[in-house]
Amino acid sequence: MKLNINNNWIKKFNSPFFICGPCSVDKKKYFFNTIKKLYNYNIKIFRAGIWKPRTFPNLFEGIGEKGLKWIKYIKNKYKNIYFAVEVANKKHIKLCIKYNIDILWIGARTTSNPFLMEKISKILKNTKKIILIKNTMHNEINLLFGAIQRLNLNNINNIGIIHRGCYNYNNNIDYRNFIEWNIYEKIKKFNSKIPIILDPSHIAGKKKYIYKIIKKSLIFNYQGYMIESHIKPSKALTDNLQQIKPKLINKYINFILKNKLKYLKKNNKLKIQRLKIEEIDKKILLSIYNRNKISLKIKKIKNKNNIKIHQKERFKILLNKYKKLAKKFKLSVKYILKIFNIIHKISINIQNK
């Protein structure tokens, strides 16, 4: 499908542009003070979570329409500023239109649901507002592309993508989400006109990793950054571990502005591929870690039932499976068998302890 993407909307902002603000609007004084501080640091686009999709019930799910009234007041107080709000249904959209919210974004959970995307696209039909869409929680890139196509089929052209990483199925590694740098390249291949915004807050999950992710991102040409900020992160009702104070936002923005062109001038093709390898290696290590945990469970079962630790026939069956898989993926059988012999020895050692 040929897309009609209008990326002229980014021209009204600096390059790169920054969307900063709280994960969710909670207390009035915190919200107002956060925006005031960010505005003093020359931030012109603010994010504000009004409705929050929570994994479990009975948690804070956003302040609702009251927060939109606060945004209206702030927009009257500070001139030439813009607000971005996440929407997931007709009520959200209608209220955002009522309060003249400039930018609407579609969250990762919503992007992954074609039924919801179809409804939202029809509700937003012909809108000239800027619509930002987050990649799905899992790396299902076609769901993201399908969501963009649905928007475009309803004459929605002012589109951008927020790269927020993908679900990390084990919390024992550093970041909250896998970065999945390959998403950037896949989007550019899909349609080079769509602006891409990096969300280091959701990738990091913890404030101490945000700078590291920003630094790595400079070899790509992200048109914008969405970074969560709260005047008192420890008091935030959602994602308090990944929100940073406005002062730190200013520091990171200055770093990006100072270094972006310098990084882009370099030949980064090799660095980009190395970043991808690092991420794959991290997943390999995570898989070994999870495998070792299962080995411990097997040890308990074998000890309880008086079963011999080393099962030769079982290992032979597994090696034959790995041989077939190695051939299927055109890998060196010798190399793969060496790897699995080492992994097997580790498992036996764990069970023998």
N, C-alpha and C positions, 0 to 999 in steps of 0.2 A: 504493500500500500504506500502510495506517495503521500508524504506528509507536507502540510502547509504550516511551517513553524515561523513565527515572528519573534525574532530575538532583539528587536529594536528597543524593547522595554529596558534592557540593561543600560542603555545609553543615558538614562536619566540619573544613574548612580555612578559613583566612582568605580574604577577598576583596579583591583578587585573590590567588590562591595561586601559589607558585613551586616549580618542580621543577628542582633544580640538582644538578650533579655531573659527573663525567667522561664524555667521549664513550665511552671504553672503560676498563674496569678493567684496569690494566696491572701496575705494581709495587705490592706490598702497602703499603709505606711511603707511597707517593704517594697511594694510595686512602684509607688511614686518615687521613692528614694533611689531605687535601682535605675529607673528611666532617667531621672535627673542627673545622676552620676554619669551614665552612659552618654547622655546628650552633651554633657560638659566635655566629654572626650571625643566629640564630633561624630558620634554614631547617629545615623539618620533613619535606619530601618530597625525596628524592634520586633522581636518575637514575643508572643504572649499566649501561654496555654490557658485557654478558657474552659475547654472540656478535655478531660484526660481519660483515655482508654486504659483501665487498670486490669491487670491479670486476675486479681482476686476481688470479690465483692466487699462492700463495706469499708473501702478505702476512700481517701479524698479523690473525687472524680471531677474536680474543677469547680470554679466559683460561678460559672454560668453568665447570664446576661448582665449581672451586676458589674462584672469585669469589663464588659463592652462599654458600659456607661463611664467607667473610669478612663478607658482608652479615649472615648469621645472628649472628655474633659482635658486630657493631656494633649490631644491633637489641637485643641483650641488654644492651649497655653503655649506650646512650642510649634513654631511654623515650619513648614517644609519637612515634615517627618512622616514616616510610613509605618504601618503596623501589619504584621503577618500573624494569622491565627489558623490553627488546624481545624478542619471541618470533616465530618463523617456522615452527615445526614441532611435532610431537607431543612429541619429546624435550625441547625447550625448555620447553613448557608443563608437562609432568609434573615436571620438575626445579624449576620455579618454584613449583609447588603444594607439592612436597615441602619446600622451604625457606621456605614461607609468604611469598612475595613479594606485596605488597599490590596493586600496579598493574602490569598488563601492557600494553605498547603494541605496535602492529602497524606496522611500518615502511612507508615509501613504496613500496618495490619489491614488498612483499607485497600491499599494498592493490590494486595494479594487476593482480593475477593472480586472476581469479575462481575458478580451480581450487583455489589455495591457500586463499583466503578461505572456500570451502565446507568444506574439510577442517578448518581452524582453528575455524570456527564450530561444527562438530559435536563437536570435541574439547572445546571450552569450554562446551558445552551446559549451560544452567541455572546457570552460575557466577554468584556474587554479587560476584566481584572487579570492580574498576574496569578497564574495557578502553578504552584510548585508541587512536585510529587516525589515522595521518598521511595527509594528502592525497597523491595519486599524484605521481610525479616530473614528469609532464607534466600539463597542466591538463585532465584528463579527469574532470570533476566527477561524471559518472554512475557511474564505477567506484568512487569514494568512496561515493556514495549506495547503490550496489548492495552494497558491502561491509557497510555499516551495516544494510541490510535483511537480509542473510544472518545477521548476528549476532543481530538482533532475532527472526528466525524460529526461532532456537534458544534463545529465552527468555533472551537476554543483554540486559539493560536499563541497566546502569550504564555508560553510554557517554559518551565525550568525543572531540572531534576536535582534532588538533594541526595547525595551519597552518604548514607548513614551506617554503612557496614552491614554485616549479616550475623545472624544468631551464632553465638559461641556456645556449643553444646556442653562445655565444661568450664566451670568458674575458677579453675585452678591456674589458668594462665592470666597474663597481665591485663589485657584489654577486655572490656565488656563484650565487644563484638569483633569478629574477624573483619579486617579492613576490606579485603577483596579488591585489591587495586585493579584487577582485570575488569571490574565494572566500568571504570572510567573509559577504558579502550573500547569496550563493547558498545557503550553509549555513543562514542564518537563515530564508530563504524556504522551504527544504526542510523544516526542523523547528526552530522557534525555541527549543525546550527543550534542544537539545544544547549543552552547554558547549563553548566554543572556546578553545583554548590557543595562544598564539603562540610559535613557535620562531625567535627572531631569530638564533640562532647559525648555523643551516643556511641561512637567507636571506642573511646577511652573508658567511659564508665567511672573513672576516677580522675580527679583534677590533675594529679601529678603526671599523667600520661599525655595530656592535651598538647603541650608544647612539642613533645617528641613527634606526635602525629602531624602537627602543622609543619614542622621542619621537613619531614619526609615528603609531604604533599607538594612542596615547592617545585619539584621537578616535573610536576604535571601543571597544566594551565587551568586550574579551577578559577571560574569567573567570580566566585563568591565563597564566603564562609558563614555558616550558621553556628554560633557559639552561645551556650547557655550561661547566663550570668544572674547572680542574685546578690543583693546588698549584704545579706547574712546567710550564706549557703547552709550553715548548720541548722538554721531554723526553717529551711524550705520544706514544704510538705511533700514534694516529689523530687526524686533524683538529686538529693542534696549532696551526694558524693562527687557528682560530675559538674556541678555549677561552680563558677569562679567569680570572684569579686570584680566589679568594674575596673578597678585599678590594674588588675592582671589582664583584663581584656585589652586595655590600652597598650600594655607592654607587648602583647602578642601581635596586635595589629601593627604596631610600629616595626616589629621584627619582620612581618610579612611584607610590608611596604618597602622596607629597606633592602630586603634580600630577594624578592620575587624575580625581578628582571635578571639579576646576577645568576640565579639558578637556571632560569629558562634559556639563557644564552649558551649554556654548556650543552654538550652532546649527551643527553640523558638516556639514550636508548638502552645502554648497558645497565645503568642504574635501575631503570624501570623493571627490566627483566630480573635483576637481582632481588629487588623488593618482592617480586612474585615468588621467587624461590624461597626467600626467607619465610614467607607466609605458608608455603607448602610444607617446609621443614618443621614449622611450628605445629602444624596439624599432624605430621608424622610422629613427633615427640608426644603430642597429646594422646594419640592412638596407642602408643607404647605404654604410656602412663595408665590409661584405662584398661589395657590388656593385663598389666601387672596387678591391678586391683582385682580383676576376675581370677587371676592365678591364685590370689590369696583366698578367695571364696572356694575355689576348687580344692585347695589344700585342706580346708576345714571339712569339706564333704568327704574327701578321701580318708582323712584321719578318723572321722566319725564312723565310717563304714569299712575301715581296715582295707582300703584299696591301695594297691601298689602305686607309688608316685609316677614312675616312668612307664608309660604305656607305648611299647614299641610299635605295635600294629596300628594304633591310632595315629602315631606320628607319621608312619609310612603313608597312610591314607591322605593325611594333610599335605605331605610333600608332593604327592601325585597331583592333588588339586592345584597347588601352587605352580607346578610345572606347566599344567594346562593353561593357567591364567597368564603365566610369563610368556608363553608362546602366542596366546591371543593378543597380548599387548605389545608383542615384538620386543620383549626384553630378554636379556641374557639369562638363560635358565641357570647356568652355573652361578651367576651373580646373585640371583634371587634365592637360590637354595642356600647359599652362604649366609645371607641375611637372616633367613628363617631358622637356620641352625643356631645362630647366635641368639635370636629371640627365644627359641625353644630352651636353650641352656639357661637363660635368665629365668624363665618360667619354672624350670626344674629346681634351680637354686632357691627361688622364693618358696617353693613347696617343701624343700628339704630343711629349711631353717626351723 
